[in-house]
Amino acid sequence: MEIVISSSMDELNLKGAEYFEKLLAAKPDAVLGLATGSTPIGIYNELIMKYRAGRIDFSRAKAVNLDEYIGLSPDDSQSYANFMQQKLFSQINIQPGNCYIPNGTADDIDAECQRYDRVIASLGGIDIQLLGIGHDGHIGFNEPGHSFEKQTHSIELTKETIAANARFFESMEKVPKRAITMGIKAIMNAKSVLLVAFGADKCDIVYRALTGPITPSVPGSILQLHPNLTVLLDDSAGAKLR
Ligand code: PGA
């Protein structure tokens, strides 16, 4: 595990983007595991700037996203499909047909979860997986539980997650309560994992995930077992690890 702690968000976002730049230079058709939320936005902005500067070509890249809310269609402004479109895909030269995200409006959610695992397998797995971490330790929407759920699955979001997501919705009632998430297996099978966390509110959970017992009650703790994990933290999120 490599941990980088810096007071400069610019430096961390640039460093994050450089992993993607190097990977795509070596493997233009790499499979990029992408994440939503506030944390990756700075890295996405760096990727857009590198694309505009002619330093990254996404034309053969594949993108697989971690999760999607159940009940929101891709054109809903709060869906993660829409988030990815706005924050990254529409601003780079990735092919729309190469961007994969679970379908939160599928009639049969279980079948959709199985289909998503087949998609990931058919791409040959993930080369780099970008992750944020929730205050409850979730990665993707793998929420705390009694076991690590390996496959893509649907999940009831925890109260903590619903409260954290409420900032993007008009009212609490409109915050989705369920989601589809990639499971622990696809994340742990990624050739490299880039975990990013910013802010004092992430300090405790980052410390527990990276130094505490490996337990499904802190899903991110499984990353301690990943052979190629890089962690990017600002000073506040990394305060307990200094
Ligand atoms: P955030 O979410 O980036 O908006 O803090 C991270 C997560 O819940 O995984």
Residues whose N, C-alpha, C, O or C-beta is under 5 A from the ligand:
A	BS01	PGA	T36 G37 S38 T39 G132 I133 G134 H138 G140
